[in-house]
Amino acid sequence: MTDNTNQTTQFHIPREKNTANEVLMRVYFAMKEKGYDPINQIVGYLISGDPTYITSYNNARYLIRMLERDELLEELVRFYVEAPEHRDQPIAER
């Protein structure tokens, strides 16, 4: 048996990692289920940073606040520009 008392042991607790896409979709459907216009509410949150634009139903408010607003905006822009109908086409050709 070896003596490991002088070695530091690393302890990792797995952190729940929600991607921006997952968070946006979960928040979207929570807002929709509660009867809100999810697009307007999410835009309101992204512009103002005020979490009260997002319902607390199904932990939507908690989820959206786990990510920075710029991460959410990056995901939205990435999704839009990488959409099949936008790939490799200059605006004049659309």
MMTF fields as JSON, N, C-alpha, C and O atoms, coordinates in Angstrom:
{
  "mmtfVersion": "1.0.0",
  "mmtfProducer": "UNKNOWN",
  "numBonds": 375,
  "numAtoms": 376,
  "numGroups": 94,
  "numChains": 1,
  "numModels": 1,
  "chainsPerModel": [1],
  "groupsPerChain": [94],
  "chainIdList": ["A"],
  "bondAtomList": [4, 2, 8, 6, 12, 10, 16, 14, 20, 18, 24, 22, 28, 26, 32, 30, 36, 34, 40, 38, 44, 42, 48, 46, 52, 50, 56, 54, 60, 58, 64, 62, 68, 66, 72, 70, 76, 74, 80, 78, 84, 82, 88, 86, 92, 90, 96, 94, 100, 98, 104, 102, 108, 106, 112, 110, 116, 114, 120, 118, 124, 122, 128, 126, 132, 130, 136, 134, 140, 138, 144, 142, 148, 146, 152, 150, 156, 154, 160, 158, 164, 162, 168, 166, 172, 170, 176, 174, 180, 178, 184, 182, 188, 186, 192, 190, 196, 194, 200, 198, 204, 202, 208, 206, 212, 210, 216, 214, 220, 218, 224, 222, 228, 226, 232, 230, 236, 234, 240, 238, 244, 242, 248, 246, 252, 250, 256, 254, 260, 258, 264, 262, 268, 266, 272, 270, 276, 274, 280, 278, 284, 282, 288, 286, 292, 290, 296, 294, 300, 298, 304, 302, 308, 306, 312, 310, 316, 314, 320, 318, 324, 322, 328, 326, 332, 330, 336, 334, 340, 338, 344, 342, 348, 346, 352, 350, 356, 354, 360, 358, 364, 362, 368, 366, 372, 370],
  "bondOrderList": [1, 1, 1, 1, 1, 1, 1, 1, 1, 1, 1, 1, 1, 1, 1, 1, 1, 1, 1, 1, 1, 1, 1, 1, 1, 1, 1, 1, 1, 1, 1, 1, 1, 1, 1, 1, 1, 1, 1, 1, 1, 1, 1, 1, 1, 1, 1, 1, 1, 1, 1, 1, 1, 1, 1, 1, 1, 1, 1, 1, 1, 1, 1, 1, 1, 1, 1, 1, 1, 1, 1, 1, 1, 1, 1, 1, 1, 1, 1, 1, 1, 1, 1, 1, 1, 1, 1, 1, 1, 1, 1, 1, 1],
  "groupList": [{"groupName": "MET", "atomNameList": ["N", "CA", "C", "O"], "elementList": ["N", "C", "C", "O"], "formalChargeList": [0, 0, 0, 0], "bondAtomList": [1, 0, 2, 1, 3, 2], "bondOrderList": [1, 1, 2], "singleLetterCode": "M", "chemCompType": "L-PEPTIDE LINKING"}, {"groupName": "THR", "atomNameList": ["N", "CA", "C", "O"], "elementList": ["N", "C", "C", "O"], "formalChargeList": [0, 0, 0, 0], "bondAtomList": [1, 0, 2, 1, 3, 2], "bondOrderList": [1, 1, 2], "singleLetterCode": "T", "chemCompType": "L-PEPTIDE LINKING"}, {"groupName": "ASP", "atomNameList": ["N", "CA", "C", "O"], "elementList": ["N", "C", "C", "O"], "formalChargeList": [0, 0, 0, 0], "bondAtomList": [1, 0, 2, 1, 3, 2], "bondOrderList": [1, 1, 2], "singleLetterCode": "D", "chemCompType": "L-PEPTIDE LINKING"}, {"groupName": "ASN", "atomNameList": ["N", "CA", "C", "O"], "elementList": ["N", "C", "C", "O"], "formalChargeList": [0, 0, 0, 0], "bondAtomList": [1, 0, 2, 1, 3, 2], "bondOrderList": [1, 1, 2], "singleLetterCode": "N", "chemCompType": "L-PEPTIDE LINKING"}, {"groupName": "GLN", "atomNameList": ["N", "CA", "C", "O"], "elementList": ["N", "C", "C", "O"], "formalChargeList": [0, 0, 0, 0], "bondAtomList": [1, 0, 2, 1, 3, 2], "bondOrderList": [1, 1, 2], "singleLetterCode": "Q", "chemCompType": "L-PEPTIDE LINKING"}, {"groupName": "PHE", "atomNameList": ["N", "CA", "C", "O"], "elementList": ["N", "C", "C", "O"], "formalChargeList": [0, 0, 0, 0], "bondAtomList": [1, 0, 2, 1, 3, 2], "bondOrderList": [1, 1, 2], "singleLetterCode": "F", "chemCompType": "L-PEPTIDE LINKING"}, {"groupName": "HIS", "atomNameList": ["N", "CA", "C", "O"], "elementList": ["N", "C", "C", "O"], "formalChargeList": [0, 0, 0, 0], "bondAtomList": [1, 0, 2, 1, 3, 2], "bondOrderList": [1, 1, 2], "singleLetterCode": "H", "chemCompType": "L-PEPTIDE LINKING"}, {"groupName": "ILE", "atomNameList": ["N", "CA", "C", "O"], "elementList": ["N", "C", "C", "O"], "formalChargeList": [0, 0, 0, 0], "bondAtomList": [1, 0, 2, 1, 3, 2], "bondOrderList": [1, 1, 2], "singleLetterCode": "I", "chemCompType": "L-PEPTIDE LINKING"}, {"groupName": "PRO", "atomNameList": ["N", "CA", "C", "O"], "elementList": ["N", "C", "C", "O"], "formalChargeList": [0, 0, 0, 0], "bondAtomList": [1, 0, 2, 1, 3, 2], "bondOrderList": [1, 1, 2], "singleLetterCode": "P", "chemCompType": "L-PEPTIDE LINKING"}, {"groupName": "ARG", "atomNameList": ["N", "CA", "C", "O"], "elementList": ["N", "C", "C", "O"], "formalChargeList": [0, 0, 0, 0], "bondAtomList": [1, 0, 2, 1, 3, 2], "bondOrderList": [1, 1, 2], "singleLetterCode": "R", "chemCompType": "L-PEPTIDE LINKING"}, {"groupName": "GLU", "atomNameList": ["N", "CA", "C", "O"], "elementList": ["N", "C", "C", "O"], "formalChargeList": [0, 0, 0, 0], "bondAtomList": [1, 0, 2, 1, 3, 2], "bondOrderList": [1, 1, 2], "singleLetterCode": "E", "chemCompType": "L-PEPTIDE LINKING"}, {"groupName": "LYS", "atomNameList": ["N", "CA", "C", "O"], "elementList": ["N", "C", "C", "O"], "formalChargeList": [0, 0, 0, 0], "bondAtomList": [1, 0, 2, 1, 3, 2], "bondOrderList": [1, 1, 2], "singleLetterCode": "K", "chemCompType": "L-PEPTIDE LINKING"}, {"groupName": "ALA", "atomNameList": ["N", "CA", "C", "O"], "elementList": ["N", "C", "C", "O"], "formalChargeList": [0, 0, 0, 0], "bondAtomList": [1, 0, 2, 1, 3, 2], "bondOrderList": [1, 1, 2], "singleLetterCode": "A", "chemCompType": "L-PEPTIDE LINKING"}, {"groupName": "VAL", "atomNameList": ["N", "CA", "C", "O"], "elementList": ["N", "C", "C", "O"], "formalChargeList": [0, 0, 0, 0], "bondAtomList": [1, 0, 2, 1, 3, 2], "bondOrderList": [1, 1, 2], "singleLetterCode": "V", "chemCompType": "L-PEPTIDE LINKING"}, {"groupName": "LEU", "atomNameList": ["N", "CA", "C", "O"], "elementList": ["N", "C", "C", "O"], "formalChargeList": [0, 0, 0, 0], "bondAtomList": [1, 0, 2, 1, 3, 2], "bondOrderList": [1, 1, 2], "singleLetterCode": "L", "chemCompType": "L-PEPTIDE LINKING"}, {"groupName": "TYR", "atomNameList": ["N", "CA", "C", "O"], "elementList": ["N", "C", "C", "O"], "formalChargeList": [0, 0, 0, 0], "bondAtomList": [1, 0, 2, 1, 3, 2], "bondOrderList": [1, 1, 2], "singleLetterCode": "Y", "chemCompType": "L-PEPTIDE LINKING"}, {"groupName": "GLY", "atomNameList": ["N", "CA", "C", "O"], "elementList": ["N", "C", "C", "O"], "formalChargeList": [0, 0, 0, 0], "bondAtomList": [1, 0, 2, 1, 3, 2], "bondOrderList": [1, 1, 2], "singleLetterCode": "G", "chemCompType": "PEPTIDE LINKING"}, {"groupName": "SER", "atomNameList": ["N", "CA", "C", "O"], "elementList": ["N", "C", "C", "O"], "formalChargeList": [0, 0, 0, 0], "bondAtomList": [1, 0, 2, 1, 3, 2], "bondOrderList": [1, 1, 2], "singleLetterCode": "S", "chemCompType": "L-PEPTIDE LINKING"}],
  "groupTypeList": [0, 1, 2, 3, 1, 3, 4, 1, 1, 4, 5, 6, 7, 8, 9, 10, 11, 3, 1, 12, 3, 10, 13, 14, 0, 9, 13, 15, 5, 12, 0, 11, 10, 11, 16, 15, 2, 8, 7, 3, 4, 7, 13, 16, 15, 14, 7, 17, 16, 2, 8, 1, 15, 7, 1, 17, 15, 3, 3, 12, 9, 15, 14, 7, 9, 0, 14, 10, 9, 2, 10, 14, 14, 10, 10, 14, 13, 9, 5, 15, 13, 10, 12, 8, 10, 6, 9, 2, 4, 8, 7, 12, 10, 9],
  "groupIdList": [1, 2, 3, 4, 5, 6, 7, 8, 9, 10, 11, 12, 13, 14, 15, 16, 17, 18, 19, 20, 21, 22, 23, 24, 25, 26, 27, 28, 29, 30, 31, 32, 33, 34, 35, 36, 37, 38, 39, 40, 41, 42, 43, 44, 45, 46, 47, 48, 49, 50, 51, 52, 53, 54, 55, 56, 57, 58, 59, 60, 61, 62, 63, 64, 65, 66, 67, 68, 69, 70, 71, 72, 73, 74, 75, 76, 77, 78, 79, 80, 81, 82, 83, 84, 85, 86, 87, 88, 89, 90, 91, 92, 93, 94],
  "secStructList": [7, 7, 7, 7, 6, 6, 1, 7, 7, 7, 7, 7, 7, 7, 7, 7, 7, 7, 7, 2, 2, 2, 2, 2, 2, 2, 2, 2, 2, 2, 2, 2, 2, 6, 6, 7, 7, 2, 2, 2, 2, 2, 2, 2, 2, 2, 2, 2, 7, 7, 4, 4, 4, 1, 7, 7, 4, 4, 4, 2, 2, 2, 2, 2, 2, 6, 1, 7, 2, 2, 2, 2, 2, 2, 2, 2, 2, 2, 2, 2, 2, 6, 1, 4, 4, 4, 6, 6, 7, 7, 4, 4, 4, 7],
  "xCoordList": [0.842, 0.0, 0.89, 1.864, 0.546, 1.362, 0.776, -0.425, 1.639, 1.216, 0.915, 1.842, -0.375, -0.785, -1.186, -1.848, -0.8, -1.246, -0.616, -1.103, 0.44, 1.096, 0.638, 1.151, -0.301, -0.789, -2.167, -3.004, -2.378, -3.677, -4.587, -4.212, -5.762, -6.753, -7.765, -8.298, -8.02, -9.016, -10.391, -10.564, -11.348, -12.721, -13.562, -13.586, -14.244, -15.076, -16.533, -16.898, -17.348, -18.791, -19.31, -19.129, -19.956, -20.473, -21.511, -22.462, -21.312, -22.231, -23.186, -22.785, -24.445, -25.43, -25.133, -25.122, -24.895, -24.552, -25.707, -25.964, -26.388, -27.468, -26.948, -26.381, -27.141, -26.725, -27.738, -28.881, -27.305, -28.191, -29.417, -30.526, -29.223, -30.346, -31.361, -32.56, -30.897, -31.799, -32.564, -33.773, -31.851, -32.479, -33.536, -34.657, -33.19, -34.153, -35.408, -36.519, -35.236, -36.401, -37.255, -38.484, -36.627, -37.395, -38.147, -39.298, -37.489, -38.137, -39.276, -40.362, -39.029, -40.054, -41.321, -42.422, -41.163, -42.342, -43.013, -44.231, -42.255, -42.859, -43.707, -44.812, -43.182, -43.929, -45.201, -46.27, -45.063, -46.203, -47.291, -48.476, -46.88, -47.839, -48.603, -49.771, -47.965, -48.622, -49.441, -50.086, -49.421, -50.244, -49.582, -50.25, -48.274, -47.549, -47.074, -47.035, -46.715, -46.074, -44.573, -43.892, -44.062, -42.678, -41.636, -40.623, -41.867, -40.895, -40.779, -39.674, -41.899, -41.877, -41.289, -40.533, -41.621, -41.124, -39.608, -38.897, -39.123, -37.684, -36.915, -35.854, -37.443, -36.799, -36.765, -35.747, -37.857, -37.89, -36.813, -36.148, -36.645, -35.595, -34.205, -33.351, -33.981, -32.659, -32.283, -31.12, -33.255, -32.986, -32.775, -31.843, -33.64, -33.613, -32.788, -32.249, -32.688, -32.035, -32.954, -32.53, -34.194, -35.166, -35.754, -36.489, -35.453, -35.921, -37.43, -37.964, -38.126, -39.575, -40.299, -41.498, -39.585, -40.179, -40.394, -41.18, -39.696, -39.744, -40.518, -40.279, -41.438, -42.221, -41.331, -40.306, -41.744, -41.015, -41.539, -40.992, -42.592, -43.179, -42.124, -41.376, -42.068, -41.099, -39.642, -38.783, -39.383, -38.033, -37.459, -36.239, -38.308, -37.832, -36.966, -35.928, -37.38, -36.611, -35.243, -34.234, -35.211, -33.936, -33.026, -31.836, -33.583, -32.789, -32.184, -31.0, -32.994, -32.495, -31.428, -30.545, -31.517, -30.519, -29.223, -28.239, -29.206, -27.982, -26.972, -25.775, -27.46, -26.599, -26.547, -27.497, -25.44, -25.33, -26.186, -26.373, -26.697, -27.532, -26.764, -27.344, -25.463, -24.694, -24.57, -24.488, -24.553, -24.525, -25.819, -25.803, -26.928, -28.22, -28.29, -28.77, -27.815, -27.818, -26.92, -27.277, -25.758, -24.871, -25.57, -25.453, -26.286, -26.997, -28.063, -28.22, -28.791, -29.831, -29.242, -29.767, -28.161, -27.523, -26.946, -27.109, -26.275, -25.696, -26.787, -26.613, -27.89, -28.984, -29.511, -29.767, -29.671, -30.219, -29.281, -29.711, -28.025, -27.114, -26.717, -26.313, -26.827, -26.491, -27.698, -27.576, -28.851, -30.046, -29.807, -29.187, -30.291, -30.024, -30.374, -29.662, -31.44, -31.84, -30.937, -31.04, -30.052, -29.155, -27.719, -26.897, -27.401, -26.014, -25.577, -26.292, -24.414, -23.723, -24.542, -24.376, -25.413, -26.195, -26.059, -26.451, -25.518, -25.53, -26.978, -27.872, -27.202, -28.555, -29.251, -30.451, -28.546, -29.149, -29.746, -30.649, -29.251, -29.738, -30.924, -31.472, -31.32, -32.423, -33.753, -34.789],
  "yCoordList": [-1.176, 0.0, 1.242, 1.315, 2.227, 3.437, 4.53, 4.56, 5.423, 6.543, 7.743, 8.356, 8.088, 9.19, 10.428, 11.313, 10.504, 11.623, 12.951, 14.001, 12.938, 14.177, 14.644, 15.636, 13.953, 14.317, 14.952, 14.538, 15.949, 16.599, 15.825, 15.521, 15.514, 14.816, 15.833, 16.627, 15.8, 16.708, 16.073, 14.882, 16.876, 16.427, 17.285, 18.508, 16.663, 17.401, 17.026, 15.851, 18.044, 17.84, 18.207, 19.341, 17.268, 17.609, 18.719, 18.629, 19.753, 20.884, 20.692, 20.325, 20.943, 20.829, 21.904, 23.093, 21.485, 22.407, 22.461, 21.502, 23.569, 23.773, 24.651, 25.716, 24.205, 25.032, 26.157, 26.064, 27.195, 28.331, 27.877, 28.346, 26.968, 26.463, 25.767, 26.022, 24.897, 24.179, 25.146, 25.011, 26.114, 27.082, 27.884, 28.037, 28.394, 29.18, 28.379, 28.898, 27.122, 26.309, 25.992, 26.023, 25.693, 25.403, 26.637, 26.545, 27.794, 29.049, 29.363, 29.759, 29.187, 29.448, 28.643, 29.194, 27.338, 26.495, 26.767, 26.628, 27.147, 27.522, 28.778, 28.865, 29.757, 30.992, 30.713, 31.242, 29.876, 29.526, 28.815, 29.118, 27.872, 27.14, 28.068, 27.816, 29.132, 30.075, 31.126, 31.966, 31.089, 32.003, 33.311, 34.225, 33.419, 34.627, 34.53, 33.446, 35.671, 35.698, 35.522, 36.481, 34.313, 34.041, 34.889, 35.26, 35.195, 36.0, 37.387, 37.847, 38.049, 39.397, 39.391, 40.295, 38.391, 38.336, 38.091, 38.724, 37.183, 36.901, 38.11, 38.44, 38.776, 40.001, 41.057, 41.724, 41.216, 42.172, 41.88, 42.79, 40.609, 40.219, 40.508, 41.053, 40.144, 40.342, 41.816, 42.173, 42.667, 44.104, 44.74, 45.521, 44.403, 45.096, 44.397, 45.052, 43.078, 42.33, 42.093, 41.527, 42.514, 42.361, 40.957, 40.627, 40.121, 38.736, 38.583, 37.499, 39.651, 39.519, 39.387, 39.113, 39.579, 39.31, 37.809, 37.401, 36.996, 35.544, 34.943, 35.286, 34.053, 33.387, 32.484, 31.981, 32.295, 31.362, 29.934, 28.988, 29.791, 28.477, 27.547, 27.945, 26.319, 25.302, 25.782, 25.377, 26.643, 27.157, 27.941, 28.043, 28.489, 29.209, 30.408, 30.642, 31.162, 32.343, 31.933, 32.571, 30.895, 30.389, 29.932, 30.248, 29.199, 28.684, 29.797, 29.757, 30.787, 31.837, 32.684, 33.239, 32.778, 33.569, 32.793, 33.369, 31.511, 30.721, 31.105, 30.858, 31.707, 32.101, 33.623, 34.319, 34.112, 35.547, 35.895, 35.07, 37.109, 37.512, 37.48, 37.168, 37.797, 37.764, 36.336, 36.142, 35.33, 33.941, 33.593, 32.91, 34.077, 33.831, 34.535, 33.958, 35.771, 36.506, 35.827, 35.737, 35.351, 34.636, 33.418, 33.157, 32.681, 31.491, 31.873, 31.198, 32.943, 33.384, 33.804, 33.433, 34.57, 35.013, 33.811, 33.695, 32.921, 31.725, 30.894, 30.455, 30.683, 29.896, 30.546, 29.864, 31.866, 32.57, 32.511, 32.168, 32.837, 32.905, 31.526, 31.389, 30.513, 29.167, 28.398, 27.227, 29.035, 28.384, 28.031, 28.806, 26.871, 26.425, 27.458, 27.579, 28.191, 29.166, 30.388, 31.187, 30.561, 31.709, 31.356, 32.255, 30.113, 29.705, 30.033, 29.774, 30.596, 30.815, 31.602, 31.416, 32.468, 33.289, 34.754, 35.138, 35.577, 37.013, 37.503, 36.887, 38.57, 39.09, 39.363, 39.116, 39.86, 40.217, 38.987, 39.126, 37.801, 36.591, 35.936, 34.963, 36.435, 35.817, 36.227, 35.803],
  "zCoordList": [0.0, 0.0, 0.0, 0.749, -0.852, -0.946, -0.077, 0.189, 0.357, 1.19, 0.28, -0.248, 0.089, -0.778, 0.008, -0.534, 1.269, 2.097, 1.707, 2.128, 0.923, 0.503, -0.878, -1.395, -1.467, -2.796, -2.692, -1.89, -3.507, -3.55, -4.489, -5.621, -4.021, -4.827, -5.325, -4.55, -6.607, -7.164, -7.076, -7.337, -6.709, -6.585, -7.507, -7.37, -8.431, -9.393, -9.204, -9.19, -9.059, -9.018, -10.391, -10.834, -11.08, -12.41, -12.302, -11.525, -13.086, -13.115, -14.275, -15.38, -14.007, -15.083, -16.109, -15.793, -17.323, -18.401, -19.38, -20.108, -19.394, -20.351, -21.472, -21.228, -22.686, -23.803, -23.989, -23.543, -24.641, -24.894, -25.667, -25.409, -26.611, -27.398, -26.5, -26.61, -25.621, -24.72, -23.824, -23.634, -23.282, -22.389, -23.135, -22.65, -24.304, -25.075, -25.39, -25.289, -25.77, -26.117, -24.888, -24.965, -23.778, -22.556, -22.081, -21.655, -22.155, -21.761, -22.727, -22.305, -24.006, -25.027, -24.733, -24.719, -24.5, -24.284, -22.938, -22.824, -21.93, -20.649, -20.816, -20.28, -21.566, -21.797, -22.594, -22.291, -23.612, -24.453, -23.637, -23.777, -22.788, -21.952, -21.019, -20.721, -20.555, -19.654, -20.397, -19.768, -21.735, -22.51, -22.885, -23.371, -22.668, -23.037, -24.485, -25.065, -25.056, -26.364, -26.101, -25.737, -26.283, -25.878, -26.601, -26.007, -27.857, -28.608, -27.986, -27.697, -27.781, -27.194, -25.797, -25.44, -25.006, -23.634, -23.595, -22.814, -24.428, -24.453, -24.968, -24.439, -25.999, -26.51, -25.411, -25.227, -24.685, -23.574, -22.552, -22.057, -22.239, -21.29, -21.85, -21.151, -23.103, -23.703, -23.789, -23.599, -24.07, -24.187, -22.814, -22.621, -21.869, -20.579, -19.503, -18.611, -19.583, -18.52, -17.332, -16.325, -17.437, -16.347, -16.379, -17.31, -15.39, -15.406, -15.247, -15.478, -14.858, -14.697, -16.043, -16.075, -17.137, -18.448, -18.653, -19.508, -17.869, -18.019, -16.858, -15.7, -17.168, -16.137, -15.29, -15.751, -14.055, -13.197, -13.376, -12.809, -14.161, -14.44, -15.04, -15.933, -14.551, -15.007, -14.894, -15.678, -13.915, -13.664, -14.847, -14.979, -15.698, -16.883, -16.501, -17.121, -15.494, -15.094, -14.55, -14.853, -13.768, -13.24, -14.381, -14.397, -15.322, -16.436, -17.274, -17.606, -17.616, -18.505, -17.813, -18.467, -16.486, -15.762, -15.533, -15.069, -15.847, -15.733, -16.812, -16.668, -17.883, -18.996, -19.095, -18.736, -19.579, -19.836, -21.05, -21.944, -21.075, -22.211, -23.512, -24.552, -23.492, -24.735, -25.263, -26.476, -24.383, -24.841, -25.583, -26.607, -25.043, -25.686, -27.041, -28.017, -27.1, -28.364, -29.395, -30.569, -28.958, -29.878, -30.47, -31.667, -29.651, -30.132, -31.147, -32.164, -30.882, -31.811, -33.148, -34.198, -33.124, -34.365, -35.11, -36.324, -34.388, -35.015, -35.696, -36.833, -35.015, -35.581, -36.853, -37.845, -36.82, -37.961, -39.167, -40.268, -38.972, -40.115, -40.63, -41.785, -39.789, -40.24, -40.757, -41.117, -40.798, -41.329, -42.788, -43.517, -43.227, -44.6, -45.664, -46.661, -45.471, -46.497, -46.537, -47.468, -45.554, -45.531, -45.871, -46.047, -45.966, -46.21, -47.623, -48.591, -47.721, -48.997, -50.019, -51.225, -49.548, -50.468, -50.092, -48.99, -50.97, -50.697, -50.624, -51.204, -49.937, -49.74, -51.07, -51.186, -52.064, -53.343, -54.048, -54.873, -53.729, -54.41, -53.722, -54.239, -52.598, -51.842, -52.392, -51.881]
}
